[in-house]
Amino acid sequence: MLKQEWGKICFTGSESIGRIVAKTAAETLTPVALELGGKFPTYVDKDTFNLPLVAHRLVWAKLSNVGQTVWMILVKSTSVCLDAAAVLFLSMLFLFHAVVAPDYLLVHEAVADKFLKLMLEALKVQYGKDDPAILESMGCIVQVPHAQRQVELIQEAEHSGQCVVLGGGSAACRAEVKKVAPTFLLNPPRMVRFLWEFLVHDIASFVPVHSCEDSFVWKPGMPLAMNVLTSNSACYRDIAASCP
């Protein structure tokens, strides 16, 4: 597909695939817009209003389409006439709606245990009461290798011995039929791959933090955006002031 002649290519995804897109596009001098390596942490403060509602919405947002929320927009110059600004606007429109989904959860320690239980309850309400039912309710990963990679990432966290695995875990996954069970990883080590690589997945890491200030200190790498859920305006201002 990339070897065809296009007027503009807008791609969001990993840096490794971004290099392939850019290199191939350069052969036909096709302009590209790359948005690479997206991360979107969500901070849940102790003063967040209506925690049960927040838990349900985060489960829905995280697991919609089993985390596969990356778009690649191709505009063919022979079939549609759009200037660069229009293409960028359309790409950002899709990216805003599709890519900005919760990547990992930073939860104030005062409500962490309660909120984790609410998340697990919301998972059962939305997808089923046991692992087989949940897996049956989930969609499929687009390709078997992608599903296998997700299972490997879960196994890496499991074998680290430094985090608690809740939800399905690797044992409940069926990568051969592109099914990956929703999995919550409590306190994963900061160096596990899924916290740093660009991924579309239904693995939710859950990290208790001591304060709202810790929420932007803990984050691995530089995220695209950060979702702050709090009723405390001072907490929100502190986090906003610390963002570049």
KOLRO-894969 format. One record per residue (C-alpha): residue in one letter; residue number from 1; z negated, x negated, y negated; chain. Coordinates in steps of 0.25 Angstrom, whole numbers, plus 5000, padded with zeros to 4 digits. Layout:
<pt type="A" seq="NUM" w="Z" u="X" v="Y" mol="A"/>
...
//
This chain:
<pt type="M" seq="1" w="5000" u="5000" v="5000" mol="A"/>
<pt type="L" seq="2" w="4997" u="4989" v="4990" mol="A"/>
<pt type="K" seq="3" w="5010" u="4983" v="4992" mol="A"/>
<pt type="Q" seq="4" w="5017" u="4995" v="4986" mol="A"/>
<pt type="E" seq="5" w="5020" u="4994" v="4971" mol="A"/>
<pt type="W" seq="6" w="5010" u="5001" v="4963" mol="A"/>
<pt type="G" seq="7" w="5008" u="5003" v="4948" mol="A"/>
<pt type="K" seq="8" w="4993" u="5001" v="4949" mol="A"/>
<pt type="I" seq="9" w="4982" u="4998" v="4960" mol="A"/>
<pt type="C" seq="10" w="4968" u="5002" v="4958" mol="A"/>
<pt type="F" seq="11" w="4959" u="4998" v="4969" mol="A"/>
<pt type="T" seq="12" w="4944" u="4999" v="4971" mol="A"/>
<pt type="G" seq="13" w="4937" u="4992" v="4983" mol="A"/>
<pt type="S" seq="14" w="4933" u="4978" v="4988" mol="A"/>
<pt type="E" seq="15" w="4936" u="4965" v="4982" mol="A"/>
<pt type="S" seq="16" w="4943" u="4960" v="4995" mol="A"/>
<pt type="I" seq="17" w="4953" u="4972" v="4995" mol="A"/>
<pt type="G" seq="18" w="4954" u="4971" v="4980" mol="A"/>
<pt type="R" seq="19" w="4960" u="4957" v="4981" mol="A"/>
<pt type="I" seq="20" w="4970" u="4962" v="4991" mol="A"/>
<pt type="V" seq="21" w="4974" u="4974" v="4982" mol="A"/>
<pt type="A" seq="22" w="4975" u="4964" v="4970" mol="A"/>
<pt type="K" seq="23" w="4983" u="4954" v="4978" mol="A"/>
<pt type="T" seq="24" w="4993" u="4964" v="4983" mol="A"/>
<pt type="A" seq="25" w="4995" u="4971" v="4970" mol="A"/>
<pt type="A" seq="26" w="4998" u="4957" v="4963" mol="A"/>
<pt type="E" seq="27" w="5010" u="4955" v="4972" mol="A"/>
<pt type="T" seq="28" w="5016" u="4967" v="4965" mol="A"/>
<pt type="L" seq="29" w="5009" u="4965" v="4952" mol="A"/>
<pt type="T" seq="30" w="5002" u="4978" v="4953" mol="A"/>
<pt type="P" seq="31" w="4990" u="4980" v="4943" mol="A"/>
<pt type="V" seq="32" w="4977" u="4983" v="4950" mol="A"/>
<pt type="A" seq="33" w="4964" u="4988" v="4946" mol="A"/>
<pt type="L" seq="34" w="4953" u="4984" v="4956" mol="A"/>
<pt type="E" seq="35" w="4939" u="4989" v="4957" mol="A"/>
<pt type="L" seq="36" w="4932" u="4981" v="4967" mol="A"/>
<pt type="G" seq="37" w="4918" u="4980" v="4974" mol="A"/>
<pt type="G" seq="38" w="4912" u="4992" v="4969" mol="A"/>
<pt type="K" seq="39" w="4897" u="4995" v="4971" mol="A"/>
<pt type="F" seq="40" w="4889" u="5007" v="4966" mol="A"/>
<pt type="P" seq="41" w="4874" u="5006" v="4968" mol="A"/>
<pt type="T" seq="42" w="4866" u="5018" v="4965" mol="A"/>
<pt type="Y" seq="43" w="4852" u="5018" v="4960" mol="A"/>
<pt type="V" seq="44" w="4842" u="5029" v="4963" mol="A"/>
<pt type="D" seq="45" w="4830" u="5028" v="4954" mol="A"/>
<pt type="K" seq="46" w="4816" u="5034" v="4957" mol="A"/>
<pt type="D" seq="47" w="4818" u="5044" v="4945" mol="A"/>
<pt type="T" seq="48" w="4831" u="5049" v="4951" mol="A"/>
<pt type="F" seq="49" w="4831" u="5064" v="4950" mol="A"/>
<pt type="N" seq="50" w="4833" u="5073" v="4963" mol="A"/>
<pt type="L" seq="51" w="4834" u="5062" v="4973" mol="A"/>
<pt type="P" seq="52" w="4838" u="5071" v="4985" mol="A"/>
<pt type="L" seq="53" w="4850" u="5075" v="4976" mol="A"/>
<pt type="V" seq="54" w="4853" u="5060" v="4973" mol="A"/>
<pt type="A" seq="55" w="4852" u="5057" v="4988" mol="A"/>
<pt type="H" seq="56" w="4862" u="5068" v="4992" mol="A"/>
<pt type="R" seq="57" w="4872" u="5064" v="4981" mol="A"/>
<pt type="L" seq="58" w="4871" u="5049" v="4985" mol="A"/>
<pt type="V" seq="59" w="4874" u="5052" v="5000" mol="A"/>
<pt type="W" seq="60" w="4886" u="5060" v="4996" mol="A"/>
<pt type="A" seq="61" w="4891" u="5050" v="4986" mol="A"/>
<pt type="K" seq="62" w="4889" u="5038" v="4996" mol="A"/>
<pt type="L" seq="63" w="4895" u="5044" v="5009" mol="A"/>
<pt type="S" seq="64" w="4906" u="5052" v="5003" mol="A"/>
<pt type="N" seq="65" w="4919" u="5048" v="5011" mol="A"/>
<pt type="V" seq="66" w="4910" u="5038" v="5018" mol="A"/>
<pt type="G" seq="67" w="4910" u="5029" v="5006" mol="A"/>
<pt type="Q" seq="68" w="4925" u="5028" v="5006" mol="A"/>
<pt type="T" seq="69" w="4927" u="5029" v="4991" mol="A"/>
<pt type="V" seq="70" w="4937" u="5019" v="4987" mol="A"/>
<pt type="W" seq="71" w="4950" u="5022" v="4980" mol="A"/>
<pt type="M" seq="72" w="4963" u="5014" v="4979" mol="A"/>
<pt type="I" seq="73" w="4972" u="5020" v="4968" mol="A"/>
<pt type="L" seq="74" w="4987" u="5016" v="4968" mol="A"/>
<pt type="V" seq="75" w="4996" u="5021" v="4958" mol="A"/>
<pt type="K" seq="76" w="5011" u="5020" v="4961" mol="A"/>
<pt type="S" seq="77" w="5019" u="5016" v="4949" mol="A"/>
<pt type="T" seq="78" w="5031" u="5024" v="4954" mol="A"/>
<pt type="S" seq="79" w="5024" u="5037" v="4956" mol="A"/>
<pt type="V" seq="80" w="5014" u="5038" v="4945" mol="A"/>
<pt type="C" seq="81" w="5014" u="5033" v="4931" mol="A"/>
<pt type="L" seq="82" w="5000" u="5029" v="4926" mol="A"/>
<pt type="D" seq="83" w="4996" u="5018" v="4917" mol="A"/>
<pt type="A" seq="84" w="4985" u="5008" v="4920" mol="A"/>
<pt type="A" seq="85" w="4974" u="5016" v="4913" mol="A"/>
<pt type="A" seq="86" w="4977" u="5028" v="4920" mol="A"/>
<pt type="V" seq="87" w="4977" u="5021" v="4934" mol="A"/>
<pt type="L" seq="88" w="4963" u="5015" v="4930" mol="A"/>
<pt type="F" seq="89" w="4958" u="5028" v="4926" mol="A"/>
<pt type="L" seq="90" w="4962" u="5035" v="4939" mol="A"/>
<pt type="S" seq="91" w="4956" u="5023" v="4947" mol="A"/>
<pt type="M" seq="92" w="4943" u="5023" v="4940" mol="A"/>
<pt type="L" seq="93" w="4942" u="5039" v="4941" mol="A"/>
<pt type="F" seq="94" w="4944" u="5037" v="4956" mol="A"/>
<pt type="L" seq="95" w="4934" u="5025" v="4957" mol="A"/>
<pt type="F" seq="96" w="4924" u="5032" v="4949" mol="A"/>
<pt type="H" seq="97" w="4923" u="5044" v="4958" mol="A"/>
<pt type="A" seq="98" w="4926" u="5036" v="4971" mol="A"/>
<pt type="V" seq="99" w="4920" u="5023" v="4971" mol="A"/>
<pt type="V" seq="100" w="4907" u="5025" v="4963" mol="A"/>
<pt type="A" seq="101" w="4898" u="5030" v="4975" mol="A"/>
<pt type="P" seq="102" w="4884" u="5024" v="4979" mol="A"/>
<pt type="D" seq="103" w="4885" u="5011" v="4985" mol="A"/>
<pt type="Y" seq="104" w="4871" u="5007" v="4987" mol="A"/>
<pt type="L" seq="105" w="4858" u="5014" v="4983" mol="A"/>
<pt type="L" seq="106" w="4847" u="5008" v="4975" mol="A"/>
<pt type="V" seq="107" w="4835" u="5017" v="4975" mol="A"/>
<pt type="H" seq="108" w="4821" u="5015" v="4968" mol="A"/>
<pt type="E" seq="109" w="4811" u="5012" v="4978" mol="A"/>
<pt type="A" seq="110" w="4802" u="5023" v="4973" mol="A"/>
<pt type="V" seq="111" w="4812" u="5034" v="4979" mol="A"/>
<pt type="A" seq="112" w="4819" u="5025" v="4989" mol="A"/>
<pt type="D" seq="113" w="4813" u="5031" v="5002" mol="A"/>
<pt type="K" seq="114" w="4814" u="5045" v="4997" mol="A"/>
<pt type="F" seq="115" w="4828" u="5043" v="4993" mol="A"/>
<pt type="L" seq="116" w="4833" u="5036" v="5006" mol="A"/>
<pt type="K" seq="117" w="4827" u="5048" v="5014" mol="A"/>
<pt type="L" seq="118" w="4835" u="5058" v="5004" mol="A"/>
<pt type="M" seq="119" w="4848" u="5050" v="5006" mol="A"/>
<pt type="L" seq="120" w="4846" u="5051" v="5022" mol="A"/>
<pt type="E" seq="121" w="4843" u="5066" v="5021" mol="A"/>
<pt type="A" seq="122" w="4856" u="5068" v="5012" mol="A"/>
<pt type="L" seq="123" w="4864" u="5060" v="5022" mol="A"/>
<pt type="K" seq="124" w="4860" u="5070" v="5033" mol="A"/>
<pt type="V" seq="125" w="4862" u="5082" v="5024" mol="A"/>
<pt type="Q" seq="126" w="4876" u="5078" v="5020" mol="A"/>
<pt type="Y" seq="127" w="4881" u="5071" v="5033" mol="A"/>
<pt type="G" seq="128" w="4872" u="5075" v="5045" mol="A"/>
<pt type="K" seq="129" w="4858" u="5073" v="5051" mol="A"/>
<pt type="D" seq="130" w="4862" u="5062" v="5061" mol="A"/>
<pt type="D" seq="131" w="4871" u="5050" v="5062" mol="A"/>
<pt type="P" seq="132" w="4882" u="5057" v="5071" mol="A"/>
<pt type="A" seq="133" w="4882" u="5069" v="5062" mol="A"/>
<pt type="I" seq="134" w="4883" u="5060" v="5049" mol="A"/>
<pt type="L" seq="135" w="4893" u="5051" v="5055" mol="A"/>
<pt type="E" seq="136" w="4902" u="5063" v="5059" mol="A"/>
<pt type="S" seq="137" w="4900" u="5069" v="5045" mol="A"/>
<pt type="M" seq="138" w="4905" u="5056" v="5038" mol="A"/>
<pt type="G" seq="139" w="4920" u="5053" v="5035" mol="A"/>
<pt type="C" seq="140" w="4927" u="5040" v="5041" mol="A"/>
<pt type="I" seq="141" w="4929" u="5027" v="5035" mol="A"/>
<pt type="V" seq="142" w="4943" u="5024" v="5032" mol="A"/>
<pt type="Q" seq="143" w="4945" u="5013" v="5042" mol="A"/>
<pt type="V" seq="144" w="4938" u="5008" v="5054" mol="A"/>
<pt type="P" seq="145" w="4937" u="4994" v="5049" mol="A"/>
<pt type="H" seq="146" w="4930" u="4999" v="5036" mol="A"/>
<pt type="A" seq="147" w="4920" u="5007" v="5045" mol="A"/>
<pt type="Q" seq="148" w="4917" u="4995" v="5054" mol="A"/>
<pt type="R" seq="149" w="4914" u="4987" v="5041" mol="A"/>
<pt type="Q" seq="150" w="4904" u="4997" v="5036" mol="A"/>
<pt type="V" seq="151" w="4897" u="4997" v="5050" mol="A"/>
<pt type="E" seq="152" w="4897" u="4982" v="5049" mol="A"/>
<pt type="L" seq="153" w="4890" u="4983" v="5035" mol="A"/>
<pt type="I" seq="154" w="4880" u="4992" v="5040" mol="A"/>
<pt type="Q" seq="155" w="4877" u="4983" v="5052" mol="A"/>
<pt type="E" seq="156" w="4876" u="4971" v="5043" mol="A"/>
<pt type="A" seq="157" w="4865" u="4978" v="5035" mol="A"/>
<pt type="E" seq="158" w="4858" u="4983" v="5048" mol="A"/>
<pt type="H" seq="159" w="4858" u="4969" v="5054" mol="A"/>
<pt type="S" seq="160" w="4852" u="4963" v="5041" mol="A"/>
<pt type="G" seq="161" w="4839" u="4968" v="5045" mol="A"/>
<pt type="Q" seq="162" w="4836" u="4970" v="5031" mol="A"/>
<pt type="C" seq="163" w="4839" u="4985" v="5028" mol="A"/>
<pt type="V" seq="164" w="4836" u="4999" v="5035" mol="A"/>
<pt type="V" seq="165" w="4848" u="5006" v="5040" mol="A"/>
<pt type="L" seq="166" w="4847" u="5022" v="5038" mol="A"/>
<pt type="G" seq="167" w="4858" u="5032" v="5041" mol="A"/>
<pt type="G" seq="168" w="4868" u="5029" v="5051" mol="A"/>
<pt type="G" seq="169" w="4869" u="5014" v="5052" mol="A"/>
<pt type="S" seq="170" w="4879" u="5006" v="5060" mol="A"/>
<pt type="A" seq="171" w="4875" u="5012" v="5073" mol="A"/>
<pt type="A" seq="172" w="4880" u="5026" v="5068" mol="A"/>
<pt type="C" seq="173" w="4894" u="5021" v="5063" mol="A"/>
<pt type="R" seq="174" w="4907" u="5023" v="5071" mol="A"/>
<pt type="A" seq="175" w="4916" u="5013" v="5064" mol="A"/>
<pt type="E" seq="176" w="4927" u="5015" v="5075" mol="A"/>
<pt type="V" seq="177" w="4929" u="5029" v="5069" mol="A"/>
<pt type="K" seq="178" w="4927" u="5025" v="5055" mol="A"/>
<pt type="K" seq="179" w="4913" u="5032" v="5054" mol="A"/>
<pt type="V" seq="180" w="4901" u="5025" v="5047" mol="A"/>
<pt type="A" seq="181" w="4888" u="5031" v="5046" mol="A"/>
<pt type="P" seq="182" w="4881" u="5033" v="5033" mol="A"/>
<pt type="T" seq="183" w="4871" u="5022" v="5032" mol="A"/>
<pt type="F" seq="184" w="4859" u="5019" v="5022" mol="A"/>
<pt type="L" seq="185" w="4854" u="5004" v="5022" mol="A"/>
<pt type="L" seq="186" w="4841" u="5003" v="5016" mol="A"/>
<pt type="N" seq="187" w="4838" u="4990" v="5009" mol="A"/>
<pt type="P" seq="188" w="4850" u="4982" v="5013" mol="A"/>
<pt type="P" seq="189" w="4851" u="4967" v="5011" mol="A"/>
<pt type="R" seq="190" w="4858" u="4964" v="4998" mol="A"/>
<pt type="M" seq="191" w="4868" u="4955" v="5004" mol="A"/>
<pt type="V" seq="192" w="4874" u="4965" v="5015" mol="A"/>
<pt type="R" seq="193" w="4889" u="4967" v="5013" mol="A"/>
<pt type="F" seq="194" w="4889" u="4981" v="5010" mol="A"/>
<pt type="L" seq="195" w="4881" u="4980" v="4997" mol="A"/>
<pt type="W" seq="196" w="4891" u="4970" v="4991" mol="A"/>
<pt type="E" seq="197" w="4905" u="4973" v="4997" mol="A"/>
<pt type="F" seq="198" w="4914" u="4985" v="4992" mol="A"/>
<pt type="L" seq="199" w="4912" u="4996" v="5002" mol="A"/>
<pt type="V" seq="200" w="4915" u="5010" v="5004" mol="A"/>
<pt type="H" seq="201" w="4904" u="5015" v="5014" mol="A"/>
<pt type="D" seq="202" w="4893" u="5024" v="5018" mol="A"/>
<pt type="I" seq="203" w="4883" u="5013" v="5018" mol="A"/>
<pt type="A" seq="204" w="4872" u="5016" v="5008" mol="A"/>
<pt type="S" seq="205" w="4862" u="5005" v="5005" mol="A"/>
<pt type="F" seq="206" w="4849" u="5010" v="5000" mol="A"/>
<pt type="V" seq="207" w="4840" u="5000" v="4992" mol="A"/>
<pt type="P" seq="208" w="4826" u="5003" v="4986" mol="A"/>
<pt type="V" seq="209" w="4824" u="4996" v="4972" mol="A"/>
<pt type="H" seq="210" w="4812" u="4994" v="4964" mol="A"/>
<pt type="S" seq="211" w="4817" u="4999" v="4951" mol="A"/>
<pt type="C" seq="212" w="4830" u="5003" v="4943" mol="A"/>
<pt type="E" seq="213" w="4831" u="4989" v="4939" mol="A"/>
<pt type="D" seq="214" w="4832" u="4984" v="4953" mol="A"/>
<pt type="S" seq="215" w="4844" u="4993" v="4955" mol="A"/>
<pt type="F" seq="216" w="4853" u="4985" v="4947" mol="A"/>
<pt type="V" seq="217" w="4847" u="4971" v="4952" mol="A"/>
<pt type="W" seq="218" w="4848" u="4974" v="4966" mol="A"/>
<pt type="K" seq="219" w="4863" u="4978" v="4967" mol="A"/>
<pt type="P" seq="220" w="4872" u="4968" v="4974" mol="A"/>
<pt type="G" seq="221" w="4884" u="4964" v="4965" mol="A"/>
<pt type="M" seq="222" w="4890" u="4972" v="4953" mol="A"/>
<pt type="P" seq="223" w="4892" u="4987" v="4956" mol="A"/>
<pt type="L" seq="224" w="4903" u="4995" v="4950" mol="A"/>
<pt type="A" seq="225" w="4892" u="5005" v="4945" mol="A"/>
<pt type="M" seq="226" w="4878" u="5010" v="4948" mol="A"/>
<pt type="N" seq="227" w="4873" u="5024" v="4950" mol="A"/>
<pt type="V" seq="228" w="4859" u="5026" v="4944" mol="A"/>
<pt type="L" seq="229" w="4852" u="5038" v="4948" mol="A"/>
<pt type="T" seq="230" w="4839" u="5040" v="4940" mol="A"/>
<pt type="S" seq="231" w="4832" u="5050" v="4930" mol="A"/>
<pt type="N" seq="232" w="4826" u="5038" v="4923" mol="A"/>
<pt type="S" seq="233" w="4835" u="5035" v="4911" mol="A"/>
<pt type="A" seq="234" w="4828" u="5021" v="4909" mol="A"/>
<pt type="C" seq="235" w="4831" u="5017" v="4923" mol="A"/>
<pt type="Y" seq="236" w="4846" u="5021" v="4920" mol="A"/>
<pt type="R" seq="237" w="4846" u="5014" v="4907" mol="A"/>
<pt type="D" seq="238" w="4840" u="5001" v="4914" mol="A"/>
<pt type="I" seq="239" w="4851" u="5001" v="4925" mol="A"/>
<pt type="A" seq="240" w="4862" u="5004" v="4915" mol="A"/>
<pt type="A" seq="241" w="4858" u="4993" v="4906" mol="A"/>
<pt type="S" seq="242" w="4858" u="4983" v="4918" mol="A"/>
<pt type="C" seq="243" w="4872" u="4986" v="4922" mol="A"/>
<pt type="P" seq="244" w="4884" u="4978" v="4916" mol="A"/>
//
